[in-house]
Amino acid sequence: MSSTLTAQEIQRFQDEGYLIMPDLLSPVDVDRVFTEITAVMAQRPDVPKDLIQYEPCMRDKDHTQTNELHVRKLYRMARHLTFFRELARRPALLETARDLLGPQVALAQTMLLMKPPEISGPKVWHQDNGYFALRPPHCFGFWIACDPATEANGCMHVVPGSHHGGLQPHAGPGDEFGLVDPPQNDILPVPLQPGDGLLFHCELFHYTPANRTPQRRRALQYHYMASDVVKTPNQFPWEPELDFETPESASS
Ligand SMILES: O=C(O)CCC(=O)C(=O)O
């Protein structure tokens, strides 16, 4: 198996619950992400419902009049769009997933988090496994900045080591489903340049504040899970987007 992480990086991820990974996407990749967003929006008002989510204030509007700045997120892109499906197989992502989870992995979920200026709110403190409900929690996400991500426009904030406490109680409707007892201390903002990624454990506490700038803050999020973990019942129905052959069976 090829390996992208060193033993020290794997140890740091296990201890802290996150790692910064520079240059996961090239400038050309980032431009292609933006082109793909524009192509999706060109389909409106007939964008597949499971590919797009508008900001709450735009959900009941006539979508012939909406534009990219009204979109909260695209999701399930690997199911709908070839570019995002192929990205999931890039060694920097897939081999990192295997370094952390073992040879048999699946792509749990993809999202493009658009965080437009003015109308977007914060994403409340949560653990992703509050949504996924995977046992054991053998799952992590890449959060990859496409625009510069800063404290002012809503970069990721994490609490290092918080994944060691296990899954904590969550409550709230829909997108506001979050930690009942959000953290007050030890909060670390993670500003990133376009193309750079944050790799984070699915039980790490994290949140993003509202975007207080006139520019948007787009980011790509890919979650990988070990294929054999069990999804326990909860309120969020979802299916993994892709399963990958093991490296052994792919080469035989
Ligand atoms: O990018 C964001 O604003 C939040 C991403 C996030 O934490 C999530 O979707 O679980």
The ligand as a Tripos MOL2 file, in Angstrom:
@<TRIPOS>MOLECULE
LIG
   10     9     1     0     0
SMALL
NO_CHARGES

@<TRIPOS>ATOM
      1 O1        -17.7020   24.7780    6.3140 O.co2     1 LIG1
      2 C1        -18.5220   25.0140    7.1990 C.2       1 LIG1
      3 O2        -18.9840   26.1250    7.3270 O.co2     1 LIG1
      4 C2        -18.9430   23.9580    8.1860 C.3       1 LIG1
      5 C3        -18.5980   22.5810    7.7950 C.3       1 LIG1
      6 C4        -19.0000   21.5710    8.8170 C.2       1 LIG1
      7 O3        -18.5550   21.6100    9.9160 O.2       1 LIG1
      8 C5        -19.9320   20.5150    8.4760 C.2       1 LIG1
      9 O4        -20.5950   20.5620    7.4360 O.co2     1 LIG1
     10 O5        -20.0290   19.5530    9.2700 O.co2     1 LIG1
@<TRIPOS>BOND
     1     1     2 2
     2     2     3 1
     3     2     4 1
     4     4     5 1
     5     5     6 1
     6     6     7 2
     7     6     8 1
     8     8     9 2
     9     8    10 1
@<TRIPOS>SUBSTRUCTURE
     1 LIG1         1 GROUP 0 **** ****
